[in-house]
Structure formats: structure tokens, C-alpha cells
Amino acid sequence: MPPRIAPPDSSLDQSSPFFVHPSDGPSSVTVTPLLTGSNYHSWSRTMRRALG
């Protein structure tokens, strides 16, 4: 039986789309202005563009 190789940890690979920088967190602002009930349409469009 060949030796098992662990899959790479995507949280440590900076080129991975799943990489989270140590300074990123739930309170990080990705887009401005912040989401409110009245600006959902423009906020969601901006967020989709920011996420690629």
C-alpha cells in the first residue's frame, strides 16, 4: 500500500480562494457602504464584484 499523503491545507496557501489572512475577520469591511435594509441592491452588486 502506498504511503498516504495529506491534502494541502488551503487555509495556509495564499493563492487559494479559501485563504484567510490573519488580519481578515468577521468585522472586516469588504465593501463600502455597509449593508442596510434600504441599500441591499447596490450593496449586493458591489459585494458580487468584490468577490469576483
N, C-alpha and C positions, 0 to 999 in steps of 0.2 A: 504494500500500500504506500503510495507517495506521501511525503510529509504534507500536512495541512498548512496552508499559508493564510494568515488572517487578511481579510479585505482591508484596503486602506481606509483610514479614518477620515471621512470627508469633512469633519469639523476642524481638522488640522491643515487641510490642503487649501491654500489661499486661492487657487484657481477654481475651486469647486463652487457651484452656485449655492451650496449649503453652508459655506464657511461663514462663521460669525466672528467678527473682530472683537477682541476683548472690550473695546470701548462702545460697542453696539449693545443695546439692551432694549427692554420694553418701553423705556421712556425716551428713546432716541427719536428725533423728528426726522422722518424720511422725506416728507414733502410739506410745504407751507402753502396756504394757511392750514391750520389744524382743522380737523373734521368737526363740523357742527351739523345739526339736522338740516339747516337751510342751504348748505353748500355741498351736499353729498355728490351731485352730478359732476361739478367741476373738480372736486377733491378726488373722486374715484378715477376720473380721466387722468389726472396728474399722477396718481399713485400707479396706475397701469403703465404709464410711460416710464416712471422711475424704476419699476420692476423689470422692464424690458419686455 
